[in-house]
């Protein structure tokens, strides 16, 4: 019986990337599922906050679940499920919208960036993009999670979840655990290989700077070898002055279990650094890709894991969400 509970998730808005893997998934597999009551979720409702194709979201949801198993999540050790299969997320989200303010939602960096992108594309901005952090807070608070292992880009949303938990507890009585974000020491923010000032993001339009977990080895090599580096020749770690090289050093350090500072002295050229990083990533992803091929051939198994996972998740979330409904002043069903 573990005393720590962990919750985290991935959005099926695109194919999973090296950023998702190094920033989040690898820790879930190697550490978190072995030391806690851990829940991992394909957060499909979040994929509806931007322009989407229904069939694609369904395919990507299944692919994300299959990849999480291929990466090494074990259904005997953790709970893997799809967000929309557990009604408690949406039920609690509304209550948290009644606790949050529109000002704090509008301050979220991800909202401002994504709303900007949607406007550039000429589309409207969905209201759900603004309220997304309330749903994300519901994802976490429904399980009374203590820890939320995420990449750096999600820290602000976890901070908001903390604020909402504290505010709810103060106003309506102790209901939620106040969660905290955890992030890896290296590769908490993997950058785009073509634009090392921007995060490697799965829903970005151009794929040439984004390494996807299912990219063929030759494609991975090509992406690294063609990646943007910085002016000058020395291979030193300086995220401000040398973002391209520093990103490669972070990725390589994460693959090899060392630090970018330690690695920086080992290279006399950018080409050598690119080559070794490409090789390290290919090796790291090889077993995941092989296992993915096997699992993709057996969708019945993945469905069974998700069905069982949703049951377990529901059992955990319902008492807390019911308690929140009572605490906030809603009459229990007669
Ligand atoms: N580049 C990254 N470096 C480190 N960690 C990352 N994560 C995402 N990108 C990086 C972490 O992976 C987990 C799942 O991410 P997500 O599915 O919530 O979102 P996303 O991959 O950032 O993609 P989006 O939101 O669909 O769109 P874009 O592409 O616009 O960002 C999280 O823990 C996240 O921190």
Boltz pocket constraint, residues with backbone or C-beta under 6 A from the ligand:
constraints:
  - pocket:
      binder: B
      contacts: [[A, 9], [A, 10], [A, 11], [A, 12], [A, 13], [A, 14], [A, 18], [A, 19], [A, 20], [A, 21], [A, 22], [A, 23], [A, 24], [A, 25], [A, 149], [A, 150], [A, 151], [A, 152], [A, 153], [A, 154], [A, 187], [A, 188], [A, 189], [A, 190], [A, 191], [A, 199], [A, 200], [A, 201], [A, 202], [A, 203], [A, 204]]
      max_distance: 6.0
